[in-house]
Amino acid sequence: MRTPLVAGNWKMNTTVPEAVALVDTMLNDLPFIQGVEKVVCPPFVSLDAVRQRVSGTSILVGAQDVYWEPKGAYTGEISVLMLQGMVDYVIVGHSERRQYFHESDQDVNRKARAALDGGLRVIVCVGENLAENELGHAESFVEAQVRAGLAGIETLDRLVIAYEPIWAIGTGRAATPENAGAIIGHIRGVVRQVASGPAADAMRILYGGSVTPDNFAAFMAHPEIDGGLVGGASLNADSFVTLTRQAAESTA
Ligand code: PGA
């Protein structure tokens, strides 16, 4: 039985005071929802403030990215060393990073390995674009991303995969639970091939892309889908709390 996970990716939204206000509103309900892992991923500059607010509660904190070198002349980058003690999770390979900042599968793999080596938990994002989807290449495209992203990683117990079709992110056009579940099942099969032992069955694989309180319960009802990586709907405390409740209820 895998514990569901709901992670809110705030992206480049919220000033520090806004981030604190958002998490403070969530604190009214979120800590009391059990049976689901809850992660908020504010921008770097708000991590410390948000971490202080949630400290002692069941809410976990994630960063939206990390660089693989521990320190040095990499202007603007943030290392694992800097995140240790501040976050529980880090997201790597989000499609916006791949698209706008030209991150390759190899970069994503370096980031994932550095974060895991540094003791963090990692959410590796994968997902095909519309053209690949329409050509019927979603499975093979995502499979290649998973194989490259996980290359050389031996222990998968701190790793989560998020399947986020690019055409569904921020568009209001979510995948269907059936299609997302089928791709996620395929991803689990790939993990089964690259990892020994029970890792694939224990791994949480999330869906992301226009998740809302109106569609999420149907995703959570699919046996392959273990949670959500949520963008827009995580910026509203009520909807994020509702999504978290739906995830908790899916296992009841
Ligand atoms: P969205 O974003 O929920 O706003 O579609 C999801 C994501 O990019 O993680």
Residues whose N, C-alpha, C, O or C-beta is under 5 A from the ligand:
A	BS01	PGA	N9 A168 I169 G170 T171 G208 G209 S210 V211 L229 V230 G231 G232 A233
